[in-house]
Amino acid sequence: MKAIGNIIWLIFGELESALYYFFLGLIYYITIIGIPFGKQYFKLAKLAFMPFGSFFYY
């Protein structure tokens, strides 16, 4: 059920925000000061990709 919810979530427009957060994380990782912000953007990207939880069991 989680996988179906995540796929529907990505189809209806949240793919672009997830990619946006991912690329912002990469940009922030360029500087030393921006690394903590980059980590948080990667967490937001993961949440945007899988808002109903991960369907992996690890």
C-alpha positions in Angstrom: 0.0 0.0 0.0 2.9 2.3 0.7 4.4 1.8 -2.7 1.1 2.6 -4.4 0.6 5.8 -2.4 4.2 6.9 -3.2 3.7 6.3 -6.9 0.5 8.2 -7.0 2.1 11.0 -5.0 5.0 11.3 -7.6 2.7 11.1 -10.6 0.5 14.0 -9.4 3.3 16.6 -9.3 5.6 16.1 -6.3 8.4 14.8 -8.4 9.5 18.3 -9.3 9.7 19.4 -5.7 11.7 16.3 -4.7 14.2 17.0 -7.5 14.3 20.7 -6.5 15.3 19.7 -2.9 17.8 17.2 -4.2 19.6 19.7 -6.4 19.5 22.4 -3.7 21.2 19.9 -1.4 23.9 19.3 -4.0 24.5 23.1 -4.4 24.8 23.6 -0.6 27.3 20.8 -0.3 29.7 22.8 -2.4 30.6 25.1 0.5 31.7 24.0 4.0 29.2 26.3 5.7 26.3 24.9 3.6 26.8 21.2 4.5 24.3 21.2 7.4 21.8 22.8 5.2 22.5 20.4 2.4 21.8 17.5 4.7 18.5 18.9 5.6 17.6 19.4 2.0 18.4 15.7 1.3 16.1 14.8 4.2 13.4 16.9 2.6 14.0 15.3 -0.8 13.6 11.8 0.7 10.4 12.9 2.4 9.1 14.4 -0.9 10.0 11.2 -2.8 8.4 8.8 -0.2 5.9 10.7 2.0 4.0 7.5 3.0 7.1 5.7 4.2 9.7 3.6 2.6 8.7 0.3 1.3 12.2 -1.1 2.0 12.5 -2.9 5.3 15.9 -1.8 6.5 
